Amino acid sequence: MTHKKKLLLVNPKNIYKKGIFNTDDYSVPPMSLGIMAALTPDHWEIVIRDENLETFQYEPADLVGFTALTSQATRAYELAQLYSKQGIKTVMGGIHATYMSEEALKHVDTVVKGEGESVWPQLIDDFEKGNMQPMYQGELEPLYDSPYPRIDLYPKGYGLGSLQTTRGCPMKCDFCSVHSFNGRKYRYRSVDDVVEEYKMIPQNRMYIVDDDFYGYGKKHAERAKSICRAFIKSGVQKEWYTFCSMNLADDAEAMQLMSEAGCRMVLLGIESELTSQLEASEKITNLKTGVENYEKVYDAFHKAGIAVLGSFIFGLDSDTRETIQARTDYFINSGVDCIQPGMLTPLPGTLTYQNMLKENRISDTNFPEAWNKFTFFNCVIHPKHMTTDEFQELMEEEWKRMFDLKVLKRKYLNTLKSTKNPFAAGWALSTNLKYHNTVFEGHSRDYDYAEVYRQLTSITMKMNDLIPAEGAFHHL
């Protein structure tokens, strides 16, 4: 009987990482590993391990594959060395290995640049013949017949399922690498395949990981609506959130369909409330909307029963202590329901990284160890109007202000009033609390979710027309 070769696929964890995905109930399966598993021949045994869910323990394998964002790269290299010492071949893919391929090759045997679907079958065949190459260049292939990820191989315990319907983004924001990695044209999966995978996902909550679910243009918009109609028609009820741009606010039909299909929250890349900063970073969609119309955008989502998770960047080149403090004030007083407050981080593959590298403005270049700090919650640059330490200290102060429990209570009640949707309010509250507890991890300011829930529902019970169903808070 022929020995079955074993493929071990690993999603490493950054032990210093802060943010919403550092906690089990907001963890998301590593879809790229699930897709590579689906493209691996049946005569292989395949195991997927995720350090976000389980403590890593060495186990034998014939080939070990890693995926990694920049903040995970250091850990991926550490794990790869364990296997290299045993003479076991290693391969690394993902966005960091794509743009730092020479660095990655110092730690692994093979690097896959770009999307791996087009080269993975060849890589496996080469490995079986003892001829695996040091570098493979993936191409941007159509996704219409893309295989389902091997959901059955995912470790147990993910709080959210993950689903992808399209890839690519036509925008070219300076701080983002999506357009260079996934391309500037939308590539679609079959709607039928999307819905079938939707029904297969075991979790009742999920993250649709598209670069922009609604997108730009009539074709993409109609496709998003078709997916929502198909979700509704399937009879399978799930709650979800996804990323969209502000132009979605102009399509009331699309927002209503999304809400009916289970969308509870939309992540908007707001980035800044200052026109000059949007212009400097080429945030075209927001400029077209106009900062003076931001509140109308939030109102449109709320009218559809959807909460707004606003992504903001702190530390843009024109930022001063005053503008950063004003950005916190803006969140606290605006219609944004919950916040993703990231410090400007020059990720490889972005124009921001290229410019800051040339200007010697990356504060710690002791790579690969320094990649551990590239989490959006550590200052890794030399800001133009303050020192690195001053910026870090200032952000610690601002996080305390934006995640103060009084602010979060008021945000929750405002979301409840504006959306008239306790499920959307629950998602927003949970997101704010998760960010709070991860930002202040290990400090006494950590909040007990159950206690916060009791406090807020006690207040809400006094509002005769808006009493949240307890099920809305099963994830708090």
N, C-alpha and C positions, 0 to 999 in steps of 0.2 A: 504494500500500500504506500503510495507516494505521500511524503510529508507535506502537509498543508502549510504554506508560508504565512507568516503573521505580519500584518501591517498595523502598527500602532500610530494613531493620530492624536496629537496632543494640543490642547488649547492652554497655554501657560498663563499664570496669573502674576500681575504686578502687585507685590505685597504692600507697596506704598500707595496704591491707587485709592483716590477718594472719588466719590461720585455715585450716581444712582445705581450703576451696574456692579457695584462692589458688594451688593447684598443679595442673598439667595432669592428673595421673592421678586427681585427685578432682574434676575439673571436670564440671559437669552442663549439658546444653543448656538454653537459655532457652525453656522450654515455651510461655510466653505468646506469644512471637514466632512460634513454630511454629504455634500455633492461629490467630493473626491472619493468617498467610500462607495457612492453609487456607480462611479466610473471604474471601480476596481474589479477585475475578473472574479467570478464566483469561486474559483479554486483558492482564493486567499481567505484566511481568517482575518477579520477586521475588528479592532477595538478602538473606541474613542474615549479619551480621558480629558477631563476638564478640571483644572486646579481651582476654578471658582466654586466647584461643588465638592471636591474631595481632595484630601491630602495626597500629594504625589508619592507613589511608591514604585521603585524600579521594577520592571517586569521585562522578561526577554521578548525579543521581536526580531524579525529579519530585516525590516525597514521601518524607520520611525520618521513621521512627518510632523512638522510644526506649522501653525499659522500664527501670525503675530502682528498686532498694531505696534506702533513705535514704542509705547509704554510697556509692551510685553517682550520686546526684543531681548533685553538683557537676560531675562529668565529663560527664554527659549534657548539662548546660547548656553546657559548653565546646564540645562537638561540635555542638550545635544552633546555636550562634552562627556556626560556620564556614559552615553552610548558609544561615542567614538572611542573611548578607552577600552571598550569591550569588542572593538572591531565591527560594530554594527553601523550600517550606512544610515545617514540622516539626510533629510531634505526639508527645506523651509520655503514657504510661500507667503503671500500676503503683501500688504501695501509697503511695509517697512523693508522687507527683503527685495522688493522691486526697485526701490529707489536707493537702497544701500547694499546693493548686491555684492560688491567687492568686500565690504565689511562682513556680510553674512557668510561669505565663502571661507572666511578665516575660522568659522565655528561649525559649519555644516559641510557635508560633501557635495550637496547639490542645491541650487537655488532655482526656483520657478519665478520668473518675472511676469507681471501682469496676471490676467485671469488664467486659472490653471486648467479649465475644462479642455482646451484645445490640445494640450500637451500631456496631460496625465496618463492617458492610455499608452502613449509612446514611452513615457518615462518608466512605467511599470514593465513594459515589454523589454526595454533596454536593461532594466535591473535584472530581470529573469535571465537575460543572456549574458550578464556580467559586464555590461557595457553602459552603465548609467553615466550620463554626461554631467559635467559640473554646472551647466547652465541650460535652461530651457526658456524660450521666449513665447509666452502665451499671446494669442490673438483675440481680438474682440469679435467673437462669433455671434450669430443669431441665437436668441434664447428660446425661440418658439417651441423647440422640441427638447429643451433642457430637462435632464432627468430630475425626478423628485430626490431631495436629500434623504439619506437613510435615517429617517426619524427613529426607526426601531433600534438604532445603535446608540442614540444619545443617552448619556447617563441620566438617571432619574433625579428629579428635584428642581428642574427649572421652573421659575415662577411664571415666565412668559414663554409662549411658543413664538417661533419666528417664521415669517413668510415673505417671499419676494415676488413681485409681479413684473417688475421692469428694472433695467439698469441704465445709468447714464444721466448726465445733466448738462443742458446747453449753457448754463452760466459758467463764469470763470473767476469766482471770488479769489482774491489773493491768498487767503488763509486756508483754502480748501484744495484737496488733491483729487476729489471725485472726478472732475472733468478730465484730468490727465490719466487717471487709472482706469476708469470705466468708460471713458469717451464722452463726447458732447452730443451724441445722438441717442435717443431713446431706443432701447431694444426690448421687445415685448415677449413675455411668455404667453402661451395659450391661455385664454380665459378659463377654458374647461379644466386645464391642468391646475391652474391657480385654485379653482374651487375644490377640486378633488383633494389637493394637498391641504386646503383649509379644513376640510372635513376630517382629514387624517390626524391633524394636530391634537394631541391629547389635552392640552391646557385649555381652559375656558377664557383665558386672556392671552393676547398676543401682540407682538410688535411687527408691523409691516415695514420692512427695512428698506423700502425703495428710497432712492435719492430724492424723489419727489413723486408721491403717489398720484397727485392730480396733474402735475406737470404744466406744460405750456402748449397752447394750440388746441383746436377743436378735436382733433383725432385722439390725443392723449386724454382729454377731458371726457370724451364719450366712452373711452375704454374704462376709465375709472368708474364711471357710472354703471357700466355694464357689469363690472366686478361686484359692485355693491348690490345691484339687483339680483345677481346670481347668489350672493351670500344670503340674501333675504329668502330667495326662492328655495334654497337648500334646506331650510328649516333648522339648520344648525346655528345656534345662537352663541356668539362669542363677543367679548368686549375687546377693543383694540385701540392702539394709537399708532400714529405714523407721522412722517415729515411731509409738510407741504409748504408752498410759498404763499405770499399774501394775495396773489391774484385769485386764489380760490374763493376769497370773500366776495367776489363779483358774481359767483355762480350759486345762487340760493338753492337750485335744484340739486346740485352735486352735494352741497353740505347737508341737505335734508336726507338724501339717500345714504350718505355716509353715517349719519346719526342713526337712521333706521337699521342700518346694517351692523351697528355695534360700535361705531367710532365714538370714543368718549373723550379723547384728547388729541390735539394736533400740535406737533412741535413746529414752531415758526422760528426761522432764523432772523430775529429782529436785529441783533448785533449791536445797534446803536440808535439812539433817538436824535442824533445830530446828522444833518444832511452832509456836512463837510466830511464826516468820517465814512459815510456810506459811499461817497464819491471816491475817496482815497482808496477804498478796498474793493471798488467796482461791484458793489451790491446793487445790481441794476434793477431787480424786481422791486425792492423797497423804495428806490428812487422814483420809479414809475408810480408807485402808490402814493408816495409823499408822506413825510413824517407827520404832517398836519392831519392826515387821514388815518393814522394808526388806530385811534379809538373806534372809528367806524368799522375797521377790520375786526377788532375784538368783538364789537357788538354783533356783527354778522355771524360770527361763530357761536356766540352765546345764544343768539336767537334760534339757531339750529340745535341747541342743547349740547354743544361741544366746548370743552375747556381749552384754554390756550396755554401751552408750555412755551414760554419765551426763552430763546437762547440769546444771551448777551455776551459780548466780548469786552473784557476789561484790560486796559493796557495798550490800546491802539496808539499810534505814534503821536497823535495830538492830545492824548489824555494827560490831564493834570490831576492833582489831588481833588480839585473842585469838580472837574467833569466826571470823575469816577464816583464821587459822593452823590453828584446829581443823577447819575445813572441808577444808583440804588434808590434814590428818592423817586425816580420815575417808575421803577418797578412797584414800589410800595403803594404809590398813588394811582397807578394806571389800571386798566382793565385786564392786564396780564394776570392769569390765575396762579401760575407757578413758574419758577425760574430755573434755568440752567446757566449758572454764572461762571463762565470760563475765562481764565487768564489767557491772553494772547500767547499762543504756543507755536513756534516755527517748526511744523512737521515736515520731514523730508518729502519732497514731491510737490511742495507748494512754492509759490513765488515769494511768500513771506520768508521761508527758510533760505532760499537763494539769496535774497537781499540781505538778510541779517547775517548770514555767513560771510558775505563779502565785506560787510561793514563791521565785522568782529563784535556783533551785538548779542551773540549767544553767550550767556554768562558761565556756563559749565560745558566744556567740550571734552571732558574726560570720558569719551565714548569707548566701549558701549555702556559702562556703568551709568553714565549720566542719563541715558534714555529712561531710566527708572523714574526720573522726575518729570517726564513729559506727559503729565496727566491732566493738564489744564487747571490744576489746583496748586501748582508750584511755580514760582517765578523763575524762568529759565532764560530770561533776556535782560539786556540793559535798556530799560525804558529811557525815553528821551528827556523826560522832565522830572525824574526822581531816580534814586539809586535802586538797585535790585532789592535790598533789604527794606527800604522804605515802601516799595510797592507791595512786597509780601506782607508787611505789617499792616499796611492800609487795607489790603483785601481781607485780612483776618478781621479787622474792625467792621468792614462792610458786610461780610458774611453774617456776623453777629446781628447786624441791624436787619438785614433782609430775611433772616430766618428766626427772628424773635417770635416767640409763641403768640404774642398779642397780634403781630402782623399776620401770622398764619391763620389764626382764628378769624380775623377780619376777612382775609382773602377767601377762606372757606365759605363764610356766610354770603359774601358778595357773589361768589361763583354759584352758590345755591340759588340766590335771588335772580341772577342774570340768565342762567341756563334753565332754571326750573327742572333741573335734572340731577337728582342726588347721586347717580352713578358717576357723572362727569365731575361733580364736586368731590366725590370720594377719590377719584383718580388724582385730581389736582392736589388735594390735601395730602394724600399718601406720598406723592412725588416731593412736595415741599418738605415733609417730615423726613423722608429718606435722605434728601440732600442735607438737611440739617444734621441728622445723626451721623452721616459719613464725614461731613466737614468737621464736626466736633467729636469725632470718634475718640472714646476713651476719656471724655470729659464729663463732668456731672450734669451738663446741659442736655445730655441725651434724654429723649422723651419716651415715655411708655405709651405706645400707640393706643392701647386699650383705654388708658386713662384720658388721653386727648379725645378719643372717640366719645367717651361718656360725658366729658365736659361739653363738647360741641353739640351732641345730640340733645343734651339737657337744654341748651340754649335754643336749639332748633324746634324743640317741642312747643315752644311758646309761639311759634309762627304757624298759625292755623292752616295756611294754604300750602306750606312747604314742609312736610315731615318726611325725612329720608327713610327709605326702606332699609332695614338692617343689612340686607344682602349686599347693598352697595358698598359696605365697608368690610367685606370679608377679607380684603387684602390689606387692611390696616394693621 
